[in-house]
Amino acid sequence: MNFKKLVLFIIIALISPNIIFAQKNSIMKLLNKGEYQQVFEKIQTSFEDTNDVNRVELLSLYYNDENNPDKNACLAYYYASKFNQLQGKDVFPLEEICKKELSIVYKTKDIESLENFVHCFREETKYAKEAERLLEQISFERTKMLNTIEDYERYIERHPNAIQANLARQAIDEIISMQILESEDLQKLELFVKETTNEKFKQQANQEIERLIFQSTLEENTAEKYQSYIKRFPNGIYIKLAKEKLNDVLYNEVIKQSSITSMINFVKSNPNHPKRLQILANLKTQSLKHLSVEGIKTVLDIEYDTLLVETFIKDYLSDPTQANISFIEEEFPEYKTIKTIQTAKILNEDYNYLMRKSNINNTDLKNHRGLFFKKNNSLTILLLEKYLAQQKSAKKNDNRVDSELIYNFLQSNQLPINLIDKEFDQNDIIPCSNIVFSAHTKDGYLPESKTKNEDIYIIKTNEAGKQDTILLPNSINTRFNETSPILSADGKTLFFSSNAGVNYGGLDIYFSHREDTNIVDNWSNPILLGKNINTSKDDYVVSLNKYKIVVSNQNNTNMRSFLINNEFEFENAYVLDQKGNFLSEEVVVIDAEKLDTISIVKSNEKGYVSFLNPGKSYYLYAQKPGYISFFSEDNSQVVLQNVEDLFETKQFYLLESPFNEKKLSELTPKGKKEIEYLANSIKNLNYITTISIHVHSVNKSEKAQEISDKQAQEITNLLIKNGVNKDNIIVASYANTSPLIGWEGKDRIEIGFLLEK
């Protein structure tokens, strides 16, 4: 090292302590003046070494100054502690800093400040513990104010060793217990009783369980529920009331259900009951209504009533089979000679005469119409089945002139649904919608009825949020009795009981469909279910869901369950004229392959028709006097053309050729069927029908003329064969001479109407 550098180094070494002292002194003066921002900046710039003892000392003084906005006891303590370590002695009173800060946070009782204190002064053990004790206490008080499971769990997580941690756990148990006690959840309460060790809560839970069970018992109000309660709580709070209610229910059930069996048991088992005569009077009424021999004989054992017996015999023999007559004569031998029995024997001979005949024809139907249409009569059903079987054998089963009701009865056993009989279980019954009900009111379809003739109503919420009670339209309700409705879960299918029309006897089960649940007056005409469900007694649907239907007869006795193996899948269509006006007409559902009639249904006043999906391709056809139509290719609608409109506008009805594309002179099976239906439509019209044959699929004119002539003759012969007067039709062949825009290369026929006959 040269001499000059050495001299410079010695000079710097001699003057550095003085420079540092001057800097420190300058910073202290600024600190005393309260120039805190300058103090902090000078400390940072004057001492680059973070472990410089002067820097550490100044920072400790800076953060400990009372007037400093950035005063921070934690940092003051940190730098003071570090300064003491650097000096090797306790220059700064660390404990004083700690005590002073503890005093401050004690007063604030601020949780965040306490947490910071504990973290910062953890080396001052006794003060840190005191702060932590206060922190645990204040945190717990705050947690108690919030009083939630989440806050208690958070407290335990943060202060697992605190004295209050056990209190927090107890509080969680109490909250959970109270939630269960207030839940009104019977399953949770019973599980709680099994698991809790808190006798106080267990007792409260048991009381709540008893209250809920009795409340449910009161709501259901059945003998079974009261008996179950009494058995479980023999010394219960409500035991006296439960026994009183049980006695009332046992009596009221007999009155409400009007079960003949229950009434018989009641009058036999309670000879001294004050209301025995009232039950006996009900037993008379129900025994007559349901033709119960056992009921009538029970009444006669108590009080003899000649008029009652004669009335019963008359009603019973409305189904005059020989077995029934013999049975009545056996049960009531003293009444063998009364007029009712003799008349029944004569009527029975008429039935036997018809049943012995090899063929029941339309003349028999006309001469004995009363026998064919007699309700609640098992032999009527036998006659109908025999008559319809012969009609079907003669391929007249789609002839609807005789009776739409008869056909409706026939197809009830041919519906494309699969209901599998199963053993009835009480659990099969489930709650159903209560927005439909039946009642006899002055607004119904037969308000003047002297007997209980019910109609079906539906409840709908209007735009104002209020409920309207609406009488269903006459596609559902009739002048007969419609009762006991049940609506499917999707609100689209309505099951109900009715005695309208020819059926299996008494009230039979029908169903109707709607596609739009927002419309209450557009239900399809009802369809009768078959004899696997309907009986000769009053039949009802008791319960319904997507997979199961429960039915009963005799007023909710003799329950039967059926599994629905395939869902009730509906097809919907509208019947209308060419102007878009809806029509109420019969619609034939035709097998597209075999061209047999699958079913016949009728559209309602809004033109709507619904029927069960036949499970195969089909055509729809409707026939109305004064209209013509052909098989609908669009299964969503059936359009009929008004003949009068065609005549007045001089328009033609255009139809694709009904002939075979490969054998142009032969009608296709579908085409033949359509011409037969056309014949039925025009044979009674007061117009001359013109049918023009156009063959454009053959280019050669001579060949086209030859084919069109053959087609004209084929159609003429078929129309005449099906009842059309040859003088009332003009069938002309035009070969390929009259092309039509839009029909290029296509064969067609044009149907028009000339002057009246």
C-alpha positions in Angstrom: 0.0 0.0 0.0 1.4 3.4 -1.0 1.8 6.1 1.5 -1.1 8.3 0.4 -3.7 5.5 0.6 -2.4 4.6 4.0 -2.7 8.1 5.3 -6.3 8.3 3.9 -7.4 5.1 5.6 -6.0 6.3 8.9 -7.9 9.6 8.6 -11.2 7.8 7.7 -10.8 5.4 10.7 -10.2 8.4 13.0 -13.2 10.4 11.8 -15.9 7.6 11.3 -17.0 7.4 14.9 -17.5 11.1 14.9 -19.6 10.8 11.6 -21.7 8.0 13.0 -22.2 9.9 16.2 -23.2 13.0 14.3 -25.7 11.0 12.2 -27.2 9.4 15.3 -27.4 12.7 17.1 -29.1 14.3 14.1 -31.7 11.5 14.0 -32.3 11.8 17.7 -33.0 15.5 17.3 -35.5 14.8 14.5 -37.1 12.1 16.7 -37.5 14.6 19.6 -39.0 17.1 17.2 -41.5 14.5 16.0 -40.2 14.4 12.4 -41.0 10.7 12.2 -41.0 10.2 8.5 -37.6 11.8 8.2 -36.3 9.8 11.1 -37.4 6.5 9.4 -35.9 7.5 6.1 -32.6 8.6 7.6 -32.3 5.3 9.6 -32.8 3.3 6.4 -30.3 5.4 4.4 -27.6 5.9 7.1 -27.2 2.3 8.2 -27.2 -0.2 5.5 -26.3 -3.0 7.8 -29.5 -4.3 9.4 -27.5 -5.6 12.4 -25.9 -2.2 13.0 -26.2 -1.6 16.7 -27.1 2.1 16.2 -29.7 1.2 13.6 -31.3 -1.3 15.9 -31.2 1.1 18.8 -32.8 3.9 16.8 -35.6 1.7 15.4 -36.4 0.5 18.9 -36.7 4.2 20.0 -38.6 5.1 16.9 -41.3 2.3 17.3 -41.5 3.0 21.1 -42.2 6.7 20.8 -45.6 7.5 22.2 -46.4 10.2 19.6 -45.3 8.2 16.6 -48.3 7.4 14.3 -46.4 4.2 13.5 -45.8 3.3 17.1 -45.6 -0.5 17.3 -44.9 -2.1 20.7 -44.2 -5.5 19.0 -41.5 -4.0 16.8 -40.1 -1.8 19.6 -39.8 -5.0 21.7 -38.1 -6.8 18.9 -35.5 -4.2 18.2 -34.9 -3.5 21.9 -34.3 -7.3 22.5 -32.0 -7.4 19.5 -30.1 -4.3 20.8 -29.7 -5.9 24.3 -28.3 -9.0 22.6 -25.8 -6.9 20.6 -24.7 -5.0 23.7 -24.6 -8.2 25.8 -26.6 -6.5 28.6 -30.1 -5.3 29.3 -30.0 -1.8 28.2 -33.7 -1.5 27.2 -36.3 -2.6 29.9 -38.0 -5.3 27.8 -40.4 -6.3 30.6 -41.6 -2.6 30.9 -42.4 -2.5 27.2 -44.4 -5.8 27.6 -46.3 -4.7 30.7 -47.1 -1.3 29.1 -48.5 -3.0 25.9 -50.4 -5.6 28.0 -52.1 -2.8 29.9 -53.2 -1.2 26.7 -54.6 -4.4 25.1 -56.3 -5.2 28.4 -58.3 -2.0 28.1 -59.2 -2.5 24.5 -60.1 -6.2 24.9 -59.6 -6.4 21.2 -59.2 -10.0 20.0 -56.8 -9.2 17.2 -54.6 -7.0 19.5 -54.5 -9.8 22.0 -53.6 -12.4 19.4 -50.8 -10.1 18.1 -49.6 -9.6 21.7 -49.3 -13.3 22.4 -47.5 -13.8 19.2 -45.1 -10.9 19.7 -44.4 -11.3 23.4 -44.3 -15.1 23.6 -40.8 -14.9 25.3 -42.4 -13.0 28.2 -44.1 -16.1 29.3 -46.2 -14.9 32.2 -47.5 -11.9 30.3 -48.2 -13.9 27.1 -50.1 -16.5 29.2 -52.1 -13.7 30.8 -52.9 -12.2 27.4 -53.8 -15.7 26.1 -56.1 -16.3 29.1 -57.9 -13.0 28.4 -58.0 -13.8 24.7 -59.6 -17.2 25.4 -62.1 -15.6 27.7 -63.1 -12.7 25.3 -63.2 -15.1 22.3 -65.5 -17.4 24.1 -67.8 -14.6 25.1 -68.0 -13.5 21.5 -68.6 -17.1 20.4 -71.4 -17.4 22.9 -73.0 -14.4 21.4 -72.9 -15.9 18.0 -74.0 -19.3 19.4 -73.5 -21.4 16.3 -72.0 -24.8 15.9 -69.5 -23.5 13.4 -68.3 -20.7 15.7 -67.9 -23.1 18.7 -66.0 -25.5 16.5 -63.8 -22.7 15.3 -63.1 -21.7 18.9 -62.1 -25.2 19.9 -59.8 -25.4 16.8 -58.0 -22.2 17.8 -58.0 -22.8 21.6 -58.0 -26.5 22.1 -56.5 -26.3 25.6 -58.6 -23.4 26.9 -60.7 -23.8 30.0 -63.7 -22.8 27.8 -63.0 -25.5 25.2 -65.1 -28.0 27.2 -67.9 -25.4 27.6 -67.8 -25.0 23.8 -68.1 -28.7 23.3 -71.1 -28.7 25.7 -72.6 -25.8 23.9 -72.3 -27.8 20.6 -74.1 -30.8 22.2 -76.8 -28.5 23.4 -77.4 -26.8 20.1 -77.5 -30.2 18.3 -79.8 -31.5 20.9 -82.1 -28.5 20.7 -82.1 -28.7 16.9 -83.2 -32.4 17.1 -85.8 -31.6 19.7 -87.2 -28.8 17.6 -86.9 -30.7 14.3 -90.2 -32.6 14.6 -88.3 -35.5 12.9 -89.4 -38.6 14.6 -86.6 -40.8 13.2 -83.9 -38.3 14.4 -85.6 -38.1 17.8 -85.7 -41.8 18.3 -82.1 -42.2 17.3 -81.2 -39.4 19.7 -82.9 -41.1 22.6 -80.8 -44.2 21.9 -77.5 -42.4 21.8 -77.7 -39.5 24.2 -76.4 -39.8 27.8 -78.0 -36.5 28.9 -81.1 -37.6 30.9 -82.6 -34.1 30.7 -82.6 -34.1 26.9 -83.6 -37.8 26.7 -86.7 -37.0 28.8 -87.5 -34.0 26.6 -87.0 -36.1 23.5 -89.3 -38.8 24.7 -92.0 -36.2 25.4 -91.5 -34.8 22.0 -91.7 -38.3 20.4 -95.0 -39.0 22.2 -96.4 -35.6 21.2 -95.5 -36.1 17.5 -96.9 -39.6 17.4 -100.1 -38.5 19.0 -100.3 -35.5 16.7 -99.9 -37.9 13.7 -102.5 -40.1 15.3 -105.0 -37.3 15.6 -104.3 -36.3 12.0 -104.8 -39.8 10.6 -107.6 -40.5 13.1 -107.8 -44.2 12.5 -108.4 -47.1 14.9 -105.0 -48.6 14.0 -103.1 -45.5 14.9 -104.9 -45.0 18.3 -104.4 -48.7 19.2 -100.7 -48.3 18.3 -100.3 -45.2 20.5 -102.1 -46.9 23.4 -99.9 -49.9 23.2 -96.7 -47.9 23.0 -97.6 -45.3 25.7 -99.9 -47.1 28.2 -99.2 -44.4 30.8 -98.8 -41.6 28.3 -99.8 -38.0 28.6 -102.6 -38.3 26.1 -103.8 -41.9 27.0 -107.2 -40.8 28.2 -108.0 -38.8 25.1 -106.6 -41.6 22.9 -109.0 -44.1 24.3 -111.9 -41.7 23.9 -110.9 -41.1 20.3 -110.5 -44.8 19.6 -114.1 -45.4 20.7 -115.3 -42.6 18.5 -113.4 -43.7 15.5 -114.6 -47.3 15.8 -118.1 -46.1 15.6 -117.5 -43.4 13.0 -115.7 -45.8 10.7 -118.9 -47.9 10.5 -120.9 -44.9 9.6 -118.4 -43.4 7.2 -117.4 -46.5 5.3 -120.8 -48.1 5.4 -119.1 -51.4 5.1 -121.8 -54.1 5.3 -119.4 -56.5 7.0 -118.5 -53.9 9.6 -122.1 -53.0 10.2 -123.1 -56.7 10.5 -120.3 -57.2 13.1 -121.3 -54.0 14.9 -125.0 -54.9 15.4 -124.1 -58.5 16.3 -121.4 -57.5 18.8 -123.0 -54.5 20.4 -126.6 -55.4 21.2 -126.9 -52.7 23.9 -125.1 -49.9 22.1 -127.2 -46.7 22.1 -126.6 -46.2 18.4 -127.3 -49.7 17.3 -130.6 -48.8 15.7 -128.9 -46.1 13.7 -126.3 -48.6 12.4 -129.1 -51.0 11.7 -130.9 -48.5 9.5 -127.7 -47.9 7.6 -127.3 -51.6 7.2 -130.7 -51.8 5.5 -129.8 -49.1 3.1 -126.5 -50.5 2.1 -127.7 -54.1 1.9 -130.3 -53.0 -0.6 -127.8 -50.9 -2.5 -125.2 -53.7 -2.7 -127.7 -56.6 -2.8 -126.2 -58.2 0.3 -128.2 -61.3 1.3 -126.1 -61.6 4.5 -126.9 -58.0 5.4 -130.7 -58.4 4.8 -130.8 -61.6 6.8 -128.9 -59.9 9.6 -131.5 -57.1 9.7 -134.3 -59.7 9.6 -132.8 -61.5 12.6 -133.2 -58.2 14.6 -136.5 -56.9 13.2 -138.6 -58.5 10.5 -139.6 -56.2 7.5 -141.7 -57.7 4.7 -141.4 -54.6 2.5 -137.7 -54.6 2.8 -137.5 -58.3 1.7 -139.7 -57.7 -1.4 -137.7 -54.6 -2.4 -134.5 -56.6 -2.0 -135.8 -59.5 -4.1 -136.9 -57.2 -6.9 -133.6 -55.5 -7.1 -131.7 -58.7 -6.8 -133.5 -60.3 -9.7 -132.8 -57.5 -12.0 -130.1 -60.0 -13.0 -132.5 -62.9 -13.6 -130.3 -65.9 -14.0 -131.8 -69.2 -13.0 -129.2 -69.6 -10.4 -130.1 -66.3 -8.8 -133.8 -67.2 -8.8 -133.1 -70.6 -7.2 -130.8 -68.9 -4.7 -133.5 -66.4 -3.7 -136.1 -69.1 -3.4 -133.8 -71.1 -1.2 -132.9 -68.1 1.0 -136.4 -66.7 1.2 -138.7 -69.8 0.7 -141.8 -68.0 1.9 -141.6 -65.5 -1.0 -141.5 -68.1 -3.9 -144.9 -67.1 -5.3 -144.6 -63.3 -5.4 -145.0 -61.5 -8.7 -141.4 -60.3 -8.8 -140.0 -63.8 -8.9 -142.5 -65.0 -11.5 -141.7 -62.0 -13.8 -138.0 -62.7 -13.5 -138.6 -66.3 -14.6 -140.4 -65.1 -17.8 -137.6 -62.6 -18.5 -135.1 -65.3 -18.0 -136.7 -67.4 -20.7 -136.3 -64.6 -23.2 -132.6 -64.4 -22.3 -132.2 -68.2 -22.7 -134.0 -68.1 -26.0 -131.5 -65.6 -27.4 -128.6 -67.4 -25.9 -129.7 -70.7 -27.5 -129.9 -69.1 -31.0 -126.9 -69.9 -33.2 -126.9 -66.3 -34.5 -128.0 -63.1 -32.8 -128.7 -60.6 -35.6 -129.7 -56.9 -35.7 -133.4 -57.9 -35.7 -132.9 -59.6 -32.3 -131.0 -56.5 -31.1 -134.0 -54.3 -32.2 -136.7 -56.5 -30.8 -135.0 -57.1 -27.5 -133.3 -53.8 -27.1 -134.2 -53.6 -23.5 -132.3 -56.8 -22.8 -129.2 -55.7 -24.6 -129.0 -52.3 -22.9 -130.1 -53.3 -19.4 -127.6 -52.0 -16.8 -126.3 -54.0 -13.9 -127.2 -57.2 -15.7 -124.7 -60.0 -16.2 -126.8 -61.7 -19.0 -126.8 -58.4 -20.9 -123.0 -58.7 -21.0 -123.2 -62.3 -22.3 -125.7 -61.3 -25.0 -123.4 -58.4 -26.0 -120.3 -60.5 -26.1 -122.1 -63.1 -28.3 -123.5 -60.5 -30.6 -120.2 -58.7 -31.0 -118.3 -61.9 -31.5 -120.6 -62.7 -34.5 -120.2 -59.1 -35.8 -116.5 -59.5 -35.6 -116.6 -62.9 -37.3 -118.6 -61.3 -40.1 -116.1 -58.4 -40.2 -118.7 -55.9 -39.2 -117.0 -54.9 -36.0 -116.3 -51.4 -37.4 -120.0 -50.8 -38.2 -120.9 -48.1 -35.8 -124.5 -47.7 -36.9 -125.9 -50.2 -34.4 -124.4 -48.6 -31.3 -121.4 -46.7 -30.4 -122.0 -47.8 -26.8 -121.8 -51.5 -27.8 -118.5 -50.9 -29.5 -117.1 -49.0 -26.6 -118.0 -52.0 -24.4 -116.3 -54.4 -26.8 -113.0 -52.6 -27.1 -112.8 -52.1 -23.3 -111.2 -55.6 -23.2 -108.9 -54.9 -26.2 -107.1 -51.9 -24.9 -103.3 -51.9 -25.5 -102.4 -52.0 -21.8 -101.0 -54.8 -19.7 -102.3 -54.8 -16.1 -100.9 -57.7 -14.1 -103.0 -58.9 -11.1 -101.0 -59.0 -7.9 -101.8 -59.8 -4.3 -103.1 -56.7 -2.6 -101.0 -55.1 0.1 -102.2 -52.1 2.3 -98.9 -50.4 1.3 -100.1 -50.3 -2.3 -102.4 -47.4 -1.4 -100.6 -44.1 -1.7 -102.0 -40.5 -1.4 -103.2 -39.0 -4.6 -104.0 -35.5 -5.9 -106.9 -33.8 -4.1 -107.5 -31.2 -6.8 -110.3 -33.3 -8.3 -113.5 -34.3 -6.4 -117.1 -35.3 -7.0 -120.2 -33.8 -5.6 -123.9 -33.4 -6.2 -124.6 -29.7 -6.6 -127.1 -27.4 -8.2 -124.5 -26.6 -10.8 -124.1 -30.2 -11.9 -125.5 -31.9 -15.0 -128.6 -33.2 -13.2 -129.4 -30.7 -10.5 -133.0 -31.9 -10.3 -132.0 -35.5 -9.3 -133.7 -36.8 -6.2 -130.9 -39.3 -5.7 -127.2 -38.6 -5.2 -126.1 -38.1 -8.7 -122.5 -36.7 -8.6 -120.4 -34.8 -11.1 -116.7 -34.2 -11.2 -115.0 -30.9 -10.4 -111.4 -29.7 -10.5 -109.6 -27.0 -8.5 -107.4 -24.6 -10.4 -105.4 -21.6 -9.2 -106.3 -18.5 -11.1 -104.1 -15.6 -12.1 -104.9 -13.8 -8.8 -103.5 -16.8 -6.9 -107.0 -17.9 -5.7 -108.5 -21.3 -6.2 -111.5 -21.7 -8.6 -113.7 -24.8 -8.4 -114.6 -25.8 -12.0 -117.2 -28.3 -13.2 -115.6 -30.6 -15.8 -117.2 -30.6 -19.3 -119.7 -33.0 -20.7 -117.0 -35.1 -22.2 -116.6 -36.3 -18.6 -119.8 -35.5 -16.8 -123.2 -36.8 -18.0 -126.7 -37.0 -16.6 -125.6 -40.2 -15.0 -123.4 -40.6 -11.9 -119.7 -39.7 -12.2 -117.8 -40.1 -9.0 -114.6 -41.0 -7.1 -112.1 -39.3 -9.5 -108.3 -39.8 -9.2 -105.8 -37.7 -11.2 -102.4 -39.1 -12.3 -99.3 -37.5 -10.9 -98.6 -35.6 -14.2 -102.2 -34.2 -14.1 -103.0 -35.5 -17.5 -105.0 -38.7 -17.0 -108.3 -38.8 -15.0 -109.7 -42.1 -13.6 -113.3 -42.1 -12.3 -116.4 -44.2 -11.9 -119.6 -43.8 -13.9 -122.8 -45.8 -14.6 -123.3 -44.1 -18.0 -123.8 -46.3 -21.0 -123.6 -50.1 -21.4 -121.0 -51.4 -19.0 -120.3 -54.3 -16.6 -122.8 -53.2 -14.0 -123.1 -50.6 -11.4 -120.4 -47.9 -11.4 -117.5 -48.9 -13.8 -114.1 -47.4 -14.1 -113.3 -45.1 -17.0 -110.3 -42.9 -17.9 -109.9 -39.7 -19.8 -106.8 -37.8 -21.0 -105.8 -34.2 -21.7 -102.5 -33.1 -23.1 -102.4 -29.6 -21.7 -102.7 -29.5 -17.9 -103.3 -25.7 -18.0 -106.7 -26.3 -19.8 -109.4 -27.8 -17.6 -112.2 -28.1 -20.3 -110.4 -30.1 -23.0 -110.6 -33.7 -21.8 -111.0 -36.6 -24.2 -114.2 -38.7 -24.2 -113.8 -41.4 -21.6 -112.7 -44.9 -22.3 -114.1 -47.9 -20.4 -111.6 -50.2 -18.7 -112.1 -54.0 -19.3 -113.6 -56.8 -17.2 -110.3 -57.7 -15.6 -110.8 -54.6 -13.5 -114.6 -53.8 -13.8 -117.1 -56.1 -12.1 -120.9 -56.3 -11.9 -120.6 -54.2 -8.7 -119.6 -50.6 -8.1 -116.0 -50.3 -9.0 -113.6 -47.5 -8.0 -109.9 -46.6 -8.4 -108.6 -46.2 -4.8 -104.9 -45.5 -5.6 -102.8 -44.8 -8.6 -99.2 -44.2 -9.5 -97.0 -44.8 -12.5 -96.5 -48.5 -11.8 -99.6 -49.6 -9.9 -103.3 -49.2 -9.8 -105.5 -50.3 -6.8 -109.2 -50.8 -7.4 -112.1 -51.9 -5.2 -115.8 -52.6 -5.2 -118.4 -52.6 -2.5 -117.4 -49.2 -1.1 -113.6 -49.6 -0.6 -113.7 -53.2 0.3 -112.4 -56.2 -1.8 -109.2 -54.3 -2.7 -107.3 -55.5 -5.8 -103.9 -54.4 -7.0 -102.6 -54.4 -10.6 -99.1 -53.7 -11.8 -98.9 -51.5 -14.9 -96.5 -53.4 -17.0 -96.5 -50.8 -19.7 -97.2 -47.1 -19.1 -100.5 -45.5 -20.2 -99.1 -43.9 -23.4 -101.5 -41.7 -25.2 -101.8 -40.4 -28.8 -103.5 -37.1 -29.4 -105.2 -35.6 -32.4 -107.7 -33.1 -33.5 -110.7 -33.5 -35.9 -111.4 -30.4 -38.0 -112.8 -29.3 -41.4 -110.8 -27.7 -44.2 -111.5 -24.3 -42.8 -110.0 -25.2 -39.4 -113.3 -25.6 -37.5 -113.1 -28.3 -34.9 -115.6 -31.2 -35.1 -117.0 -33.6 -32.6 -116.9 -36.9 -34.5 -116.1 -40.6 -34.1 -112.5 -41.4 -35.1 -111.5 -44.9 -36.3 -107.9 -46.0 -35.4 -106.9 -48.4 -38.2 -104.0 -50.9 -38.2 -101.8 -49.6 -41.0 -100.7 -53.1 -41.9 -103.8 -55.3 -41.5 -106.3 -52.4 -42.0 -108.4 -53.8 -39.1 -110.1 -51.4 -36.7 -108.0 -51.1 -33.6 -110.4 -48.8 -31.7 -113.1 -46.2 -32.2 -113.0 -43.0 -30.1 -114.8 -39.8 -30.3 -113.5 -36.3 -30.4 -114.9 -33.8 -27.9 -116.6 -30.5 -28.6 -113.2 -28.9 -29.1 -112.2 -31.5 -31.7 -109.7 -33.2 -29.4 -109.4 -36.9 -29.3 -107.0 -39.0 -27.3 -106.5 -42.8 -27.3 -104.0 -45.3 -26.0 -101.0 -45.9 -28.2 -101.8 -49.1 -30.1 -98.1 -50.1 -30.3 -98.2 -50.3 -34.0 -98.4 -48.0 -37.0 -101.9 -46.8 -37.7 -104.1 -44.5 -39.7 -106.9 -42.2 -38.5 -110.2 -41.9 -40.2 -113.4 -39.9 -39.4 -116.7 -39.9 -41.1 -119.4 -37.3 -40.9 -122.6 -36.9 -43.0 -122.0 -34.3 -45.7 -118.2 -34.6 -45.5 -115.6 -36.8 -47.1 -112.2 -37.8 -45.9 -109.5 -40.3 -46.4 -106.9 -41.9 -44.2 -104.9 -39.3 -42.4 -101.1 -39.5 -43.1 -100.6 -36.8 -40.4 -101.7 -38.6 -37.1 -101.9 -35.3 -35.3 -105.1 -34.3 -37.2 -108.0 -35.7 -39.2 -109.4 -33.3 -41.8 -112.9 -33.7 -43.3 -113.9 -31.9 -46.5 -117.3 -30.3 -46.6 -119.1 -31.5 -49.7 -121.3 -28.4 -49.9 -118.2 -26.2 -50.0 -116.7 -28.3 -52.8 -119.9 -28.0 -54.7 -120.3 -24.2 -54.2 -116.7 -23.4 -55.0 -116.5 -26.0 -57.9 -113.3 -27.4 -56.4 -112.0 -30.9 -56.5 -110.7 -33.1 -53.7 -107.3 -34.4 -54.8 -106.2 -37.8 -53.7 -103.1 -39.8 -54.6 -103.9 -42.8 -56.6 -105.1 -45.7 -54.5 -103.7 -48.2 -57.1 -100.6 -50.4 -56.9 -97.5 -48.7 -58.4 -96.4 -52.0 -59.9 -99.8 -53.3 -60.9 -101.6 -50.1 -61.9 -104.9 -51.8 -62.4 -105.1 -53.2 -58.9 -106.1 -51.3 -55.8 -103.8 -51.5 -52.9 -105.4 -52.9 -49.7 -105.2 -49.4 -48.2 -106.7 -47.9 -51.4 -109.5 -50.4 -51.5 -110.4 -49.6 -47.9 -110.4 -45.9 -48.6 -112.8 -46.3 -51.6 -115.1 -48.4 -49.3 -115.1 -45.6 -46.8 -115.7 -43.1 -49.6 -118.7 -45.2 -50.7 -120.2 -45.0 -47.2 -119.7 -41.2 -47.2 -121.4 -40.5 -50.6 -124.1 -43.1 -50.9 -126.7 -40.9 -49.1 -125.6 -37.5 -50.5 -127.9 -35.3 -52.6 -125.2 -34.7 -55.1 -123.8 -36.4 -58.2 -120.3 -37.5 -57.4 -117.6 -37.2 -60.1 -114.4 -39.1 -59.9 -111.7 -38.4 -62.5 -108.8 -40.8 -63.0 -105.4 -39.4 -64.1 -102.5 -41.6 -64.9 -99.2 -39.7 -65.5 -96.7 -42.4 -64.5 -97.2 -44.0 -68.0 -95.8 -41.9 -70.8 -97.5 -43.7 -73.7 -100.9 -42.2 -74.1 -102.6 -45.4 -75.4 -101.2 -47.4 -72.5 -102.2 -44.6 -70.0 -105.7 -44.6 -71.4 -106.0 -48.3 -71.1 -104.9 -48.3 -67.5 -107.1 -45.3 -66.5 -110.1 -47.0 -68.1 -109.4 -50.2 -66.0 -109.0 -48.1 -62.8 -112.3 -46.2 -63.5 -114.1 -49.5 -63.9 -112.5 -50.9 -60.7 -113.6 -47.9 -58.6 -117.1 -47.9 -60.2 -117.6 -51.6 -59.3 -116.3 -51.1 -55.8 -118.5 -48.1 -55.1 -121.6 -49.9 -56.4 -120.7 -53.0 -54.4 -120.7 -50.9 -51.3 -124.1 -49.3 -51.7 -123.6 -46.4 -54.1 -126.3 -46.0 -56.8 -124.6 -46.2 -60.2 -126.8 -43.3 -61.4 -125.3 -41.1 -58.7 -121.6 -41.4 -59.8 -119.7 -40.4 -62.9 -116.3 -42.0 -63.1 -114.2 -40.8 -66.0 -110.7 -41.7 -67.2 -108.4 -39.0 -68.5 -105.2 -41.0 -68.9 -102.3 -38.5 -69.0 -104.0 -35.7 -70.8 -104.6 -33.3 -67.9 -101.3 -32.5 -66.1 -101.4 -30.5 -62.9 -98.7 -28.3 -61.4 -97.2 -30.0 -58.3 -98.4 -33.4 -59.4 -95.9 -34.0 -62.3 -95.4 -37.7 -62.9 -97.9 -38.6 -60.1 -101.1 -40.5 -60.6 -104.2 -39.0 -58.9 -107.9 -39.0 -58.7 -110.1 -35.9 -58.4 -113.4 -36.0 -56.6 -116.0 -33.3 -57.2 -119.7 -32.8 -56.9 -122.2 -31.6 -59.5 -125.8 -30.6 -59.3 -128.1 -32.1 -56.7 -129.9 -35.3 -57.4 
